[in-house]
Amino acid sequence: MSDHVKEITKQDYEREVLAAKGAVVLDFYSTECPPCEALAPKYESVAEAFAGRARFLKIFRQGNRDLAVRLGVTGSPTLLFFRDGQEVGERMSGEEIKKTALKAQVESISG
């Protein structure tokens, strides 16, 4: 994990996501998941580019299954976007996540 991406658990979700001011991107990932591994360097790069404008978080989907189910996250990777504690924008999931689309989505939620 880099200085720009923070790992959280379901216990951190309310404080780190719902109570957060500004833009937050939450990545539900799995281990031994080729699409997750492919996304990781893109996610890190976008997190670095938007440092100070958006917070980038990761959460292990299987280890936080009840939260994933509650949020309707059924696959990995799945990116959720929040602004001031409310989910906004389109979710992104699977191997089709492109860096340009991720950057555009973060740009739109970070103002």
N, CA, C and O atoms as a GROMACS GRO file, in nm:
protein
  444
    1MET      N    1   0.085  -0.118   0.000
    1MET     CA    2   0.000   0.000   0.000
    1MET      C    3   0.090   0.124   0.000
    1MET      O    4   0.190   0.129   0.072
    2SER      N    5   0.054   0.223  -0.079
    2SER     CA    6   0.134   0.345  -0.086
    2SER      C    7   0.086   0.448   0.016
    2SER      O    8  -0.008   0.423   0.092
    3ASP      N    9   0.152   0.562   0.017
    3ASP     CA   10   0.111   0.672   0.104
    3ASP      C   11  -0.023   0.731   0.059
    3ASP      O   12  -0.088   0.802   0.135
    4HIS      N   13  -0.063   0.702  -0.064
    4HIS     CA   14  -0.183   0.762  -0.122
    4HIS      C   15  -0.307   0.675  -0.110
    4HIS      O   16  -0.418   0.722  -0.136
    5VAL      N   17  -0.290   0.548  -0.071
    5VAL     CA   18  -0.402   0.455  -0.060
    5VAL      C   19  -0.401   0.395   0.080
    5VAL      O   20  -0.297   0.351   0.129
    6LYS      N   21  -0.518   0.394   0.143
    6LYS     CA   22  -0.528   0.341   0.280
    6LYS      C   23  -0.619   0.219   0.281
    6LYS      O   24  -0.726   0.220   0.220
    7GLU      N   25  -0.576   0.114   0.349
    7GLU     CA   26  -0.656  -0.007   0.367
    7GLU      C   27  -0.749   0.014   0.486
    7GLU      O   28  -0.705   0.059   0.592
    8ILE      N   29  -0.877  -0.019   0.469
    8ILE     CA   30  -0.971  -0.009   0.580
    8ILE      C   31  -1.045  -0.143   0.596
    8ILE      O   32  -1.033  -0.233   0.514
    9THR      N   33  -1.123  -0.152   0.705
    9THR     CA   34  -1.211  -0.266   0.730
    9THR      C   35  -1.352  -0.213   0.749
    9THR      O   36  -1.374  -0.092   0.749
   10LYS      N   37  -1.447  -0.305   0.766
   10LYS     CA   38  -1.587  -0.263   0.786
   10LYS      C   39  -1.601  -0.174   0.909
   10LYS      O   40  -1.690  -0.089   0.914
   11GLN      N   41  -1.515  -0.194   1.009
   11GLN     CA   42  -1.522  -0.110   1.129
   11GLN      C   43  -1.483   0.035   1.101
   11GLN      O   44  -1.526   0.126   1.172
   12ASP      N   45  -1.404   0.057   0.996
   12ASP     CA   46  -1.360   0.192   0.960
   12ASP      C   47  -1.455   0.261   0.862
   12ASP      O   48  -1.446   0.382   0.843
   13TYR      N   49  -1.545   0.186   0.802
   13TYR     CA   50  -1.626   0.235   0.690
   13TYR      C   51  -1.702   0.363   0.725
   13TYR      O   52  -1.698   0.460   0.649
   14GLU      N   53  -1.771   0.364   0.839
   14GLU     CA   54  -1.851   0.482   0.871
   14GLU      C   55  -1.763   0.606   0.887
   14GLU      O   56  -1.793   0.712   0.832
   15ARG      N   57  -1.654   0.592   0.960
   15ARG     CA   58  -1.565   0.706   0.984
   15ARG      C   59  -1.492   0.750   0.856
   15ARG      O   60  -1.485   0.869   0.826
   16GLU      N   61  -1.439   0.653   0.782
   16GLU     CA   62  -1.353   0.684   0.667
   16GLU      C   63  -1.430   0.719   0.540
   16GLU      O   64  -1.378   0.788   0.453
   17VAL      N   65  -1.555   0.671   0.530
   17VAL     CA   66  -1.632   0.693   0.407
   17VAL      C   67  -1.755   0.780   0.434
   17VAL      O   68  -1.768   0.888   0.377
   18LEU      N   69  -1.843   0.734   0.520
   18LEU     CA   70  -1.970   0.805   0.541
   18LEU      C   71  -1.954   0.939   0.612
   18LEU      O   72  -2.028   1.032   0.583
   19ALA      N   73  -1.858   0.950   0.702
   19ALA     CA   74  -1.837   1.076   0.775
   19ALA      C   75  -1.734   1.165   0.708
   19ALA      O   76  -1.707   1.276   0.755
   20ALA      N   77  -1.676   1.118   0.599
   20ALA     CA   78  -1.571   1.195   0.531
   20ALA      C   79  -1.628   1.314   0.455
   20ALA      O   80  -1.736   1.306   0.397
   21LYS      N   81  -1.555   1.422   0.457
   21LYS     CA   82  -1.588   1.539   0.376
   21LYS      C   83  -1.510   1.529   0.246
   21LYS      O   84  -1.393   1.491   0.245
   22GLY      N   85  -1.574   1.564   0.137
   22GLY     CA   86  -1.507   1.560   0.008
   22GLY      C   87  -1.520   1.426  -0.061
   22GLY      O   88  -1.607   1.345  -0.028
   23ALA      N   89  -1.432   1.403  -0.157
   23ALA     CA   90  -1.438   1.287  -0.245
   23ALA      C   91  -1.362   1.169  -0.185
   23ALA      O   92  -1.252   1.183  -0.133
   24VAL      N   93  -1.425   1.050  -0.194
   24VAL     CA   94  -1.364   0.925  -0.149
   24VAL      C   95  -1.389   0.819  -0.256
   24VAL      O   96  -1.500   0.807  -0.307
   25VAL      N   97  -1.286   0.744  -0.288
   25VAL     CA   98  -1.297   0.631  -0.380
   25VAL      C   99  -1.268   0.505  -0.298
   25VAL      O  100  -1.165   0.497  -0.230
   26LEU      N  101  -1.358   0.408  -0.304
   26LEU     CA  102  -1.343   0.285  -0.227
   26LEU      C  103  -1.332   0.166  -0.321
   26LEU      O  104  -1.422   0.140  -0.402
   27ASP      N  105  -1.221   0.094  -0.311
   27ASP     CA  106  -1.193  -0.022  -0.396
   27ASP      C  107  -1.216  -0.149  -0.316
   27ASP      O  108  -1.141  -0.178  -0.222
   28PHE      N  109  -1.320  -0.226  -0.352
   28PHE     CA  110  -1.339  -0.360  -0.297
   28PHE      C  111  -1.256  -0.455  -0.382
   28PHE      O  112  -1.279  -0.468  -0.502
   29TYR      N  113  -1.158  -0.522  -0.319
   29TYR     CA  114  -1.069  -0.610  -0.393
   29TYR      C  115  -1.067  -0.749  -0.331
   29TYR      O  116  -1.116  -0.771  -0.220
   30SER      N  117  -1.011  -0.842  -0.406
   30SER     CA  118  -0.990  -0.980  -0.359
   30SER      C  119  -0.844  -1.018  -0.383
   30SER      O  120  -0.776  -0.955  -0.465
   31THR      N  121  -0.797  -1.119  -0.312
   31THR     CA  122  -0.663  -1.171  -0.337
   31THR      C  123  -0.672  -1.275  -0.448
   31THR      O  124  -0.778  -1.330  -0.475
   32GLU      N  125  -0.560  -1.300  -0.512
   32GLU     CA  126  -0.553  -1.394  -0.623
   32GLU      C  127  -0.660  -1.365  -0.728
   32GLU      O  128  -0.728  -1.454  -0.777
   33CYS      N  129  -0.672  -1.238  -0.760
   33CYS     CA  130  -0.773  -1.185  -0.852
   33CYS      C  131  -0.698  -1.109  -0.962
   33CYS      O  132  -0.657  -0.995  -0.939
   34PRO      N  133  -0.680  -1.168  -1.081
   34PRO     CA  134  -0.607  -1.099  -1.187
   34PRO      C  135  -0.660  -0.959  -1.220
   34PRO      O  136  -0.580  -0.868  -1.239
   35PRO      N  137  -0.793  -0.937  -1.228
   35PRO     CA  138  -0.839  -0.800  -1.255
   35PRO      C  139  -0.802  -0.703  -1.141
   35PRO      O  140  -0.773  -0.586  -1.167
   36CYS      N  141  -0.802  -0.752  -1.017
   36CYS     CA  142  -0.763  -0.667  -0.903
   36CYS      C  143  -0.615  -0.631  -0.913
   36CYS      O  144  -0.576  -0.516  -0.889
   37GLU      N  145  -0.534  -0.730  -0.949
   37GLU     CA  146  -0.391  -0.706  -0.963
   37GLU      C  147  -0.363  -0.609  -1.078
   37GLU      O  148  -0.271  -0.528  -1.069
   38ALA      N  149  -0.441  -0.618  -1.184
   38ALA     CA  150  -0.424  -0.527  -1.297
   38ALA      C  151  -0.466  -0.384  -1.261
   38ALA      O  152  -0.406  -0.288  -1.307
   39LEU      N  153  -0.568  -0.372  -1.178
   39LEU     CA  154  -0.617  -0.240  -1.139
   39LEU      C  155  -0.523  -0.171  -1.040
   39LEU      O  156  -0.511  -0.049  -1.044
   40ALA      N  157  -0.458  -0.246  -0.953
   40ALA     CA  158  -0.380  -0.188  -0.843
   40ALA      C  159  -0.284  -0.077  -0.886
   40ALA      O  160  -0.287   0.030  -0.825
   41PRO      N  161  -0.197  -0.096  -0.987
   41PRO     CA  162  -0.106   0.014  -1.023
   41PRO      C  163  -0.179   0.136  -1.080
   41PRO      O  164  -0.135   0.249  -1.060
   42LYS      N  165  -0.289   0.113  -1.152
   42LYS     CA  166  -0.368   0.226  -1.204
   42LYS      C  167  -0.429   0.305  -1.089
   42LYS      O  168  -0.426   0.428  -1.087
   43TYR      N  169  -0.484   0.231  -0.993
   43TYR     CA  170  -0.547   0.292  -0.875
   43TYR      C  171  -0.445   0.375  -0.797
   43TYR      O  172  -0.474   0.488  -0.757
   44GLU      N  173  -0.326   0.318  -0.776
   44GLU     CA  174  -0.218   0.389  -0.706
   44GLU      C  175  -0.180   0.517  -0.781
   44GLU      O  176  -0.161   0.622  -0.720
   45SER      N  177  -0.168   0.506  -0.913
   45SER     CA  178  -0.128   0.620  -0.996
   45SER      C  179  -0.232   0.732  -0.990
   45SER      O  180  -0.196   0.848  -0.976
   46VAL      N  181  -0.359   0.696  -1.000
   46VAL     CA  182  -0.466   0.797  -0.993
   46VAL      C  183  -0.472   0.856  -0.852
   46VAL      O  184  -0.494   0.976  -0.836
   47ALA      N  185  -0.452   0.773  -0.750
   47ALA     CA  186  -0.450   0.823  -0.612
   47ALA      C  187  -0.340   0.926  -0.594
   47ALA      O  188  -0.359   1.029  -0.529
   48GLU      N  189  -0.225   0.899  -0.651
   48GLU     CA  190  -0.113   0.994  -0.642
   48GLU      C  191  -0.146   1.124  -0.715
   48GLU      O  192  -0.119   1.233  -0.665
   49ALA      N  193  -0.206   1.111  -0.834
   49ALA     CA  194  -0.240   1.228  -0.914
   49ALA      C  195  -0.344   1.317  -0.846
   49ALA      O  196  -0.344   1.439  -0.865
   50PHE      N  197  -0.433   1.257  -0.768
   50PHE     CA  198  -0.541   1.332  -0.703
   50PHE      C  199  -0.517   1.353  -0.554
   50PHE      O  200  -0.610   1.385  -0.480
   51ALA      N  201  -0.393   1.335  -0.510
   51ALA     CA  202  -0.360   1.355  -0.368
   51ALA      C  203  -0.404   1.494  -0.324
   51ALA      O  204  -0.373   1.593  -0.390
   52GLY      N  205  -0.476   1.501  -0.213
   52GLY     CA  206  -0.526   1.628  -0.163
   52GLY      C  207  -0.662   1.666  -0.218
   52GLY      O  208  -0.727   1.756  -0.165
   53ARG      N  209  -0.706   1.598  -0.323
   53ARG     CA  210  -0.838   1.628  -0.382
   53ARG      C  211  -0.938   1.518  -0.358
   53ARG      O  212  -1.059   1.541  -0.360
   54ALA      N  213  -0.888   1.395  -0.335
   54ALA     CA  214  -0.976   1.280  -0.310
   54ALA      C  215  -0.898   1.180  -0.225
   54ALA      O  216  -0.775   1.172  -0.232
   55ARG      N  217  -0.971   1.104  -0.144
   55ARG     CA  218  -0.911   0.999  -0.063
   55ARG      C  219  -0.935   0.866  -0.132
   55ARG      O  220  -1.043   0.843  -0.186
   56PHE      N  221  -0.836   0.779  -0.132
   56PHE     CA  222  -0.843   0.649  -0.197
   56PHE      C  223  -0.827   0.541  -0.092
   56PHE      O  224  -0.726   0.534  -0.021
   57LEU      N  225  -0.928   0.455  -0.082
   57LEU     CA  226  -0.932   0.349   0.017
   57LEU      C  227  -0.946   0.214  -0.051
   57LEU      O  228  -1.000   0.205  -0.162
   58LYS      N  229  -0.898   0.109   0.016
   58LYS     CA  230  -0.914  -0.029  -0.030
   58LYS      C  231  -0.974  -0.109   0.084
   58LYS      O  232  -0.944  -0.085   0.201
   59ILE      N  233  -1.060  -0.204   0.048
   59ILE     CA  234  -1.119  -0.292   0.148
   59ILE      C  235  -1.126  -0.434   0.091
   59ILE      O  236  -1.171  -0.454  -0.022
   60PHE      N  237  -1.080  -0.531   0.169
   60PHE     CA  238  -1.078  -0.670   0.126
   60PHE      C  239  -1.221  -0.725   0.130
   60PHE      O  240  -1.281  -0.737   0.236
   61ARG      N  241  -1.274  -0.758   0.012
   61ARG     CA  242  -1.415  -0.795   0.000
   61ARG      C  243  -1.451  -0.918   0.082
   61ARG      O  244  -1.550  -0.914   0.156
   62GLN      N  245  -1.374  -1.025   0.073
   62GLN     CA  246  -1.410  -1.147   0.145
   62GLN      C  247  -1.399  -1.129   0.297
   62GLN      O  248  -1.476  -1.189   0.372
   63GLY      N  249  -1.304  -1.048   0.341
   63GLY     CA  250  -1.286  -1.026   0.484
   63GLY      C  251  -1.389  -0.931   0.543
   63GLY      O  252  -1.399  -0.917   0.665
   64ASN      N  253  -1.465  -0.866   0.456
   64ASN     CA  254  -1.566  -0.768   0.498
   64ASN      C  255  -1.696  -0.797   0.422
   64ASN      O  256  -1.765  -0.707   0.374
   65ARG      N  257  -1.726  -0.927   0.414
   65ARG     CA  258  -1.836  -0.975   0.330
   65ARG      C  259  -1.971  -0.912   0.365
   65ARG      O  260  -2.047  -0.877   0.275
   66ASP      N  261  -2.002  -0.896   0.494
   66ASP     CA  262  -2.133  -0.840   0.530
   66ASP      C  263  -2.148  -0.696   0.480
   66ASP      O  264  -2.256  -0.658   0.437
   67LEU      N  265  -2.042  -0.618   0.484
   67LEU     CA  266  -2.048  -0.482   0.430
   67LEU      C  267  -2.064  -0.487   0.279
   67LEU      O  268  -2.144  -0.412   0.222
   68ALA      N  269  -1.988  -0.573   0.213
   68ALA     CA  270  -1.998  -0.586   0.067
   68ALA      C  271  -2.141  -0.623   0.027
   68ALA      O  272  -2.197  -0.564  -0.066
   69VAL      N  273  -2.199  -0.719   0.096
   69VAL     CA  274  -2.337  -0.761   0.067
   69VAL      C  275  -2.434  -0.646   0.090
   69VAL      O  276  -2.522  -0.620   0.008
   70ARG      N  277  -2.417  -0.576   0.200
   70ARG     CA  278  -2.505  -0.463   0.232
   70ARG      C  279  -2.499  -0.354   0.124
   70ARG      O  280  -2.599  -0.288   0.094
   71LEU      N  281  -2.380  -0.336   0.067
   71LEU     CA  282  -2.363  -0.234  -0.037
   71LEU      C  283  -2.391  -0.287  -0.177
   71LEU      O  284  -2.383  -0.211  -0.274
   72GLY      N  285  -2.422  -0.416  -0.189
   72GLY     CA  286  -2.452  -0.474  -0.320
   72GLY      C  287  -2.329  -0.500  -0.404
   72GLY      O  288  -2.338  -0.508  -0.527
   73VAL      N  289  -2.214  -0.515  -0.341
   73VAL     CA  290  -2.090  -0.544  -0.412
   73VAL      C  291  -2.076  -0.696  -0.423
   73VAL      O  292  -2.063  -0.764  -0.322
   74THR      N  293  -2.080  -0.747  -0.545
   74THR     CA  294  -2.078  -0.892  -0.565
   74THR      C  295  -1.954  -0.943  -0.636
   74THR      O  296  -1.934  -1.064  -0.646
   75GLY      N  297  -1.870  -0.853  -0.686
   75GLY     CA  298  -1.750  -0.896  -0.757
   75GLY      C  299  -1.632  -0.807  -0.726
   75GLY      O  300  -1.646  -0.699  -0.668
   76SER      N  301  -1.516  -0.854  -0.766
   76SER     CA  302  -1.393  -0.778  -0.744
   76SER      C  303  -1.320  -0.762  -0.877
   76SER      O  304  -1.321  -0.853  -0.960
   77PRO      N  305  -1.257  -0.648  -0.898
   77PRO     CA  306  -1.266  -0.530  -0.814
   77PRO      C  307  -1.396  -0.454  -0.841
   77PRO      O  308  -1.452  -0.462  -0.951
   78THR      N  309  -1.443  -0.381  -0.743
   78THR     CA  310  -1.555  -0.289  -0.759
   78THR      C  311  -1.516  -0.157  -0.694
   78THR      O  312  -1.476  -0.154  -0.577
   79LEU      N  313  -1.530  -0.050  -0.769
   79LEU     CA  314  -1.499   0.083  -0.718
   79LEU      C  315  -1.629   0.158  -0.692
   79LEU      O  316  -1.718   0.163  -0.777
   80LEU      N  317  -1.640   0.216  -0.572
   80LEU     CA  318  -1.753   0.300  -0.534
   80LEU      C  319  -1.699   0.440  -0.511
   80LEU      O  320  -1.588   0.459  -0.462
   81PHE      N  321  -1.779   0.538  -0.546
   81PHE     CA  322  -1.738   0.679  -0.538
   81PHE      C  323  -1.833   0.753  -0.445
   81PHE      O  324  -1.955   0.740  -0.454
   82PHE      N  325  -1.776   0.831  -0.355
   82PHE     CA  326  -1.854   0.904  -0.256
   82PHE      C  327  -1.814   1.051  -0.254
   82PHE      O  328  -1.699   1.086  -0.280
   83ARG      N  329  -1.911   1.135  -0.223
   83ARG     CA  330  -1.885   1.277  -0.200
   83ARG      C  331  -1.963   1.314  -0.075
   83ARG      O  332  -2.085   1.299  -0.070
   84ASP      N  333  -1.892   1.362   0.026
   84ASP     CA  334  -1.952   1.401   0.154
   84ASP      C  335  -2.041   1.291   0.210
   84ASP      O  336  -2.151   1.318   0.260
   85GLY      N  337  -1.994   1.167   0.202
   85GLY     CA  338  -2.062   1.054   0.263
   85GLY      C  339  -2.174   0.991   0.182
   85GLY      O  340  -2.235   0.894   0.226
   86GLN      N  341  -2.202   1.044   0.064
   86GLN     CA  342  -2.308   0.991  -0.021
   86GLN      C  343  -2.246   0.928  -0.146
   86GLN      O  344  -2.155   0.984  -0.207
   87GLU      N  345  -2.296   0.810  -0.183
   87GLU     CA  346  -2.244   0.747  -0.304
   87GLU      C  347  -2.291   0.828  -0.425
   87GLU      O  348  -2.409   0.862  -0.437
   88VAL      N  349  -2.198   0.858  -0.513
   88VAL     CA  350  -2.225   0.936  -0.633
   88VAL      C  351  -2.158   0.869  -0.753
   88VAL      O  352  -2.072   0.783  -0.737
   89GLY      N  353  -2.199   0.908  -0.870
   89GLY     CA  354  -2.134   0.857  -0.990
   89GLY      C  355  -2.165   0.711  -1.017
   89GLY      O  356  -2.241   0.648  -0.944
   90GLU      N  357  -2.105   0.661  -1.120
   90GLU     CA  358  -2.125   0.522  -1.162
   90GLU      C  359  -2.023   0.432  -1.096
   90GLU      O  360  -1.905   0.466  -1.089
   91ARG      N  361  -2.066   0.318  -1.049
   91ARG     CA  362  -1.973   0.218  -0.998
   91ARG      C  363  -1.895   0.160  -1.115
   91ARG      O  364  -1.944   0.155  -1.228
   92MET      N  365  -1.774   0.118  -1.087
   92MET     CA  366  -1.691   0.052  -1.188
   92MET      C  367  -1.654  -0.084  -1.134
   92MET      O  368  -1.626  -0.098  -1.015
   93SER      N  369  -1.654  -0.186  -1.221
   93SER     CA  370  -1.616  -0.318  -1.172
   93SER      C  371  -1.557  -0.402  -1.283
   93SER      O  372  -1.576  -0.377  -1.402
   94GLY      N  373  -1.484  -0.504  -1.239
   94GLY     CA  374  -1.429  -0.601  -1.332
   94GLY      C  375  -1.304  -0.555  -1.403
   94GLY      O  376  -1.245  -0.452  -1.371
   95GLU      N  377  -1.267  -0.635  -1.502
   95GLU     CA  378  -1.142  -0.608  -1.571
   95GLU      C  379  -1.152  -0.495  -1.673
   95GLU      O  380  -1.051  -0.458  -1.733
   96GLU      N  381  -1.272  -0.440  -1.693
   96GLU     CA  382  -1.285  -0.334  -1.793
   96GLU      C  383  -1.253  -0.196  -1.738
   96GLU      O  384  -1.265  -0.097  -1.811
   97ILE      N  385  -1.212  -0.185  -1.613
   97ILE     CA  386  -1.182  -0.053  -1.555
   97ILE      C  387  -1.057   0.003  -1.624
   97ILE      O  388  -0.949  -0.055  -1.617
   98LYS      N  389  -1.075   0.116  -1.689
   98LYS     CA  390  -0.966   0.183  -1.759
   98LYS      C  391  -0.920   0.303  -1.677
   98LYS      O  392  -1.000   0.370  -1.612
   99LYS      N  393  -0.791   0.328  -1.681
   99LYS     CA  394  -0.734   0.440  -1.605
   99LYS      C  395  -0.797   0.573  -1.646
   99LYS      O  396  -0.823   0.657  -1.560
  100THR      N  397  -0.820   0.594  -1.774
  100THR     CA  398  -0.878   0.720  -1.820
  100THR      C  399  -1.020   0.739  -1.764
  100THR      O  400  -1.057   0.849  -1.725
  101ALA      N  401  -1.098   0.631  -1.761
  101ALA     CA  402  -1.234   0.640  -1.707
  101ALA      C  403  -1.231   0.664  -1.557
  101ALA      O  404  -1.312   0.740  -1.504
  102LEU      N  405  -1.138   0.601  -1.488
  102LEU     CA  406  -1.124   0.622  -1.344
  102LEU      C  407  -1.086   0.767  -1.316
  102LEU      O  408  -1.144   0.830  -1.227
  103LYS      N  409  -0.990   0.820  -1.390
  103LYS     CA  410  -0.950   0.960  -1.372
  103LYS      C  411  -1.067   1.054  -1.397
  103LYS      O  412  -1.087   1.150  -1.323
  104ALA      N  413  -1.144   1.028  -1.502
  104ALA     CA  414  -1.258   1.114  -1.534
  104ALA      C  415  -1.362   1.111  -1.423
  104ALA      O  416  -1.418   1.215  -1.388
  105GLN      N  417  -1.388   0.993  -1.369
  105GLN     CA  418  -1.486   0.980  -1.260
  105GLN      C  419  -1.438   1.054  -1.135
  105GLN      O  420  -1.516   1.123  -1.071
  106VAL      N  421  -1.311   1.039  -1.101
  106VAL     CA  422  -1.257   1.108  -0.983
  106VAL      C  423  -1.260   1.259  -1.005
  106VAL      O  424  -1.292   1.334  -0.914
  107GLU      N  425  -1.227   1.302  -1.126
  107GLU     CA  426  -1.233   1.445  -1.159
  107GLU      C  427  -1.375   1.498  -1.136
  107GLU      O  428  -1.393   1.607  -1.081
  108SER      N  429  -1.475   1.422  -1.178
  108SER     CA  430  -1.613   1.469  -1.167
  108SER      C  431  -1.662   1.474  -1.022
  108SER      O  432  -1.746   1.558  -0.989
  109ILE      N  433  -1.611   1.387  -0.936
  109ILE     CA  434  -1.659   1.389  -0.796
  109ILE      C  435  -1.574   1.478  -0.707
  109ILE      O  436  -1.618   1.517  -0.599
  110SER      N  437  -1.453   1.512  -0.751
  110SER     CA  438  -1.364   1.590  -0.666
  110SER      C  439  -1.375   1.740  -0.692
  110SER      O  440  -1.322   1.820  -0.616
  111GLY      N  441  -1.443   1.776  -0.800
  111GLY     CA  442  -1.466   1.918  -0.829
  111GLY      C  443  -1.345   1.990  -0.884
  111GLY      O  444  -1.352   2.110  -0.912
   0.00000   0.00000   0.00000
